[in-house]
């Protein structure tokens, strides 16, 4: 929220350089949050919400 206020204040003050930096930071933060959410969504779908089981070499050889 502070970044939004800084962005607006920078525009109001005519400080375009700072406004641009604040906007880039806001957009970067939003993109990172969306990416993290999407990663979790894909992992949940990929593994069906369950953790992958680990097998020892002996268990794998006995199944063959």
Buried (B, 14 or more C-beta within 10 A) or exposed (E): EEEEEBBEEBBEEEBEEBBEBBBEEBEEEEEEEEEEEEEEEEEEEEEEEEEEEEEEEEEEEEEE
